[in-house]
Every structure is written in structure tokens, then in C-alpha cells.
């Protein structure tokens, strides 16, 4: 796990990120060249995703088969994404 982030940040495979959006929304960008089984986890550090959403930047890979970034707007959300392949991309491992 890395220290609490409060602004745009690019995660590395295997990282967990505490995201604090108290000061405003920002983007957590997924790794650019993921491999099968790579994981990235994130946690709503301050319980503010409902008022200041976190955007998960796909970094050219799909998220759940979609060519769109993921917006997380649920207070106290904690999720893990795991990379599968170029078709489905990053899938939610836990909700």
C-alpha cells in the first residue's frame, strides 16, 4: 500500500491506494502495460467518494469490457481490480 493520495496518481501493479477526495475529485490511473493477474486496490480514505467521486483512468485498457473510465461515487467504497486480457481488461475482483 502507498501513502494517502489526494491528487491524480498512476498506480503500479500490486499496489493498494488510499484515496482521499476531501479536497476534490481526482483520477487514479491504472498501469499502462498490465499482465494477466495484475491487481490494483483502492479505498475511500475519508468517506467522500459520494460528494467527490474518484475516477479510475483505464490507461487505454478496457474496464469490465468497456472503453470508458470508471467513476466511483459510493461512500467508503473499497475495490480491487484484476487484469484479465485486452478484451475485458480490468475486472472488479471485489465490490
C-alpha positions, 0 to 999 in steps of 0.5 A: 500500500502507498501513502494517502493520495489526494491528487491524480496518481498512476498506480503500479501493479500490486499496489493498494491506494488510499484515496482521499477526495476531501479536497476534490475529485481526482483520477487514479490511473491504472498501469499502462502495460498490465499482465494477466493477474495484475491487481490494483486496490483502492479505498475511500480514505475519508468517506467522500467518494459520494460528494467527490467521486474518484475516477479510475483512468483505464490507461487505454485498457478496457474496464469490465469490457468497456472503453470508458473510465470508471467513476466511483461515487459510493461512500467508503467504497473499497475495490480491487481490480484484476487484469484479465486480457485486452478484451475485458481488461480490468475486472472488479475482483471485489465490490 
